[in-house]
Amino acid sequence: MYKGKHTISPRALVYASVCLALALALPFLTGQIPKIGSALSPMHIPILLCGYLCGGPLAALVGFAAPLLRTALFSMPPFPVNVSMAFELAAYGYFSGWLYHKLPKNTPNLYISLISAMVLGRLVWGAAQWVIFGLTDRTFTLALFWAGAFVNAIPGILCHILLIPLLVMALRKAGQLPE
């Protein structure tokens, strides 16, 4: 559990390490069929969970590192996708953790923190894509943003909205998260 400005518990470091390992490994489950892998966004699941388990700052670090480390180790996701994903996942981790720890611990607020983190992360992804496209003299249009952030991501969005709250509630019930 993140305990304050400059103190990170050993438990939080272990959780962060497990979440990073899962972010590196989960894409192998869907990697044989790239369309399914990109639609389900398996790297997003452990990063969102990391926010709930470790707090926003540590989860942001894990989220930023995961796609860059995965590219270095396994050449996927490719550059520059990995860069925009790094910013997106950092936002997912930060906002899921920050909102969860700021809001009262109840089921509606769990969904509010999750959906807010997902929307904010996709906005950060769009901003990163806009910068990357601008550096390559390409245009990142609203249609590309809409398709990449929402339309093509519907299966992953639904998966995350169904799976993450169940996992967080189970972790809370097991005493691994604050009530």
C-alpha positions in Angstrom: 0.0 0.0 0.0 1.3 3.4 -0.9 1.7 5.2 2.5 2.5 8.8 1.6 4.7 11.1 -0.4 8.0 9.3 0.0 7.3 6.0 1.6 6.5 2.8 -0.3 6.0 -0.3 1.6 7.7 -3.6 0.8 4.2 -5.0 0.1 3.6 -2.3 -2.5 6.9 -3.1 -4.2 6.0 -6.8 -4.4 2.6 -6.0 -5.8 4.2 -3.5 -8.3 6.7 -6.2 -9.4 3.9 -8.8 -9.9 1.9 -6.3 -11.9 4.9 -5.5 -14.1 5.5 -9.2 -14.6 1.8 -9.8 -15.5 1.9 -6.8 -17.9 4.9 -8.4 -19.7 3.4 -12.0 -19.7 -0.4 -11.5 -20.3 0.1 -10.4 -24.0 1.5 -13.9 -24.7 -1.9 -15.4 -24.0 -3.5 -13.4 -26.8 -0.4 -12.7 -28.9 -1.0 -15.5 -31.3 -4.0 -13.7 -32.6 -2.9 -10.0 -32.8 -6.5 -8.7 -33.5 -7.7 -10.3 -30.2 -4.7 -9.1 -28.3 -5.0 -5.5 -29.3 -8.8 -5.6 -28.8 -8.6 -7.0 -25.2 -5.6 -4.9 -24.2 -4.1 -7.4 -21.7 -1.3 -5.1 -20.5 -3.9 -2.7 -19.2 -5.4 -5.1 -16.6 -2.3 -5.4 -14.3 -1.6 -1.7 -14.6 -5.1 -0.7 -13.5 -4.9 -3.2 -10.7 -1.5 -1.8 -9.7 -3.2 1.6 -9.1 -5.6 0.0 -6.7 -2.9 -2.1 -4.9 0.0 0.4 -4.9 -1.4 3.9 -5.3 -1.1 6.2 -8.2 2.6 7.2 -8.3 4.0 3.7 -8.2 1.4 2.4 -10.6 2.3 5.3 -13.0 5.9 4.2 -12.9 5.0 0.5 -13.6 2.6 1.6 -16.4 5.2 3.7 -18.1 7.8 1.1 -17.9 5.8 -1.9 -19.0 5.4 -1.3 -22.7 8.9 0.1 -23.1 10.4 -2.9 -21.2 8.2 -5.3 -23.2 9.5 -3.8 -26.4 13.1 -4.1 -25.2 12.6 -7.7 -24.3 10.2 -9.0 -26.9 10.1 -6.4 -29.7 6.4 -5.8 -29.0 4.6 -3.4 -29.0 6.7 -1.8 -31.8 7.9 1.7 -31.7 6.2 4.3 -31.6 3.1 2.4 -30.3 5.1 1.6 -27.2 5.7 5.2 -26.5 2.1 6.3 -26.6 1.1 3.1 -24.6 3.7 4.1 -22.0 2.0 7.4 -21.4 -1.5 5.8 -21.6 -0.6 3.1 -19.0 1.1 5.6 -16.8 -2.1 7.6 -16.7 -4.2 4.4 -16.1 -2.1 3.5 -13.1 -1.9 6.9 -11.7 -5.6 7.8 -12.0 -7.0 4.5 -10.9 -4.8 4.6 -7.8 -5.3 8.2 -7.0 -9.0 8.2 -7.5 -9.5 4.9 -5.6 -7.5 6.3 -2.6 -9.3 9.6 -2.6 -12.9 8.4 -3.0 -14.9 6.5 -0.3 -14.5 2.8 -0.7 -17.7 1.6 -2.2 -18.8 -0.2 -5.4 -20.0 2.9 -7.3 -16.8 4.7 -6.6 -14.8 1.7 -7.7 -16.5 2.0 -11.1 -16.1 5.8 -11.1 -12.3 5.5 -10.5 -12.0 2.7 -13.1 -14.0 4.4 -15.9 -12.4 7.8 -15.1 -8.9 6.3 -15.3 -9.8 4.6 -18.6 -11.1 7.8 -20.1 -8.2 9.9 -18.9 -5.7 7.3 -20.0 -7.2 7.3 -23.5 -7.0 11.1 -23.6 -3.4 10.9 -22.7 -2.9 8.2 -25.4 -4.5 10.6 -27.9 -2.2 13.5 -26.9 0.8 11.2 -27.2 -0.3 10.0 -30.6 -0.9 13.6 -31.7 2.7 14.5 -30.7 4.2 11.4 -32.3 2.2 11.9 -35.5 3.2 15.6 -35.6 6.9 14.7 -35.3 6.5 12.4 -38.3 4.6 14.9 -40.4 1.5 12.8 -40.3 -1.9 14.0 -39.1 -3.6 12.5 -36.1 -7.3 13.2 -36.7 -10.3 13.0 -34.5 -11.5 10.0 -36.5 -8.2 8.2 -35.7 -8.5 9.1 -32.1 -12.1 7.9 -31.8 -11.3 4.6 -33.6 -8.1 3.9 -31.6 -9.3 5.0 -28.2 -12.9 3.7 -28.3 -14.4 2.0 -31.3 -11.6 -0.6 -31.8 -11.2 -0.9 -28.0 -14.7 -1.9 -27.1 -13.9 -5.5 -26.3 -11.1 -4.5 -24.0 -13.2 -1.7 -22.4 -15.9 -4.2 -21.6 -13.4 -6.8 -20.4 -11.8 -4.3 -18.0 -15.2 -3.0 -16.7 -16.3 -6.5 -16.0 -13.0 -8.0 -14.7 -11.2 -5.2 -12.7 -14.0 -4.5 -10.2 -14.4 -8.2 -9.5 -10.7 -8.5 -8.9 -10.6 -5.4 -6.7 -13.6 -6.5 -4.6 -12.0 -10.0 -4.2 -8.7 -8.3 -3.1 -10.6 -6.1 -0.7 -12.5 -9.1 0.7 -9.1 -10.9 1.2 -7.8 -7.9 3.2 -5.3 -6.9 0.5 -7.0 -3.5 -0.1 -8.4 -1.0 2.4 -12.1 -1.0 3.0 
